[in-house]
Amino acid sequence: MNYISAIKELGFTTVALALSDNSVSIDDPVLQGIDRMAIVMGTEGDGLSPEVIAACDYTAKIPMQRGVDSLNVAAAASVAFWQLRAV
C-alpha cells in the first residue's frame, strides 16, 4: 500500500479502523500514547481491504452493543476522533 507507506514515512503511526480478530479497542491505552496518528477508514459497506489493514501498525475497533455490526463512516470518525484526541 503506497499511501500507507508514505504516511508512515512522514512519521505517523497508522491505525486502521476495522473489525478483525486482532483489533484493539479504541480506548486501549496503547493508542492513547501515540503522538502522531493517522486513522485509516474505509468506505461504508466495503470497509478497508485486508491488504490495507495488514499494512497499518494497529487495527482498532469501536466497541458496540451486541447485534450492531458497524457505524457509518461519519459516525465512526466522530467517535474515533473524540476518543483519540490529544488531551
C-alpha positions, 0 to 999 in steps of 0.5 A: 500500500503506497499511501500507507507507506508514505504516511508512515514515512512522514512519521505517523503511526497508522491505525486502521479502523476495522473489525478483525480478530486482532483489533484493539479497542479504541480506548486501549491505552496503547493508542492513547500514547501515540503522538502522531496518528493517522486513522485509516477508514474505509468506505461504508459497506466495503470497509478497508481491504485486508491488504490495507489493514495488514499494512497499518501498525494497529487495527482498532475497533469501536466497541458496540452493543451486541447485534450492531455490526458497524457505524457509518463512516461519519459516525465512526470518525466522530467517535474515533476522533473524540476518543483519540484526541490529544488531551 
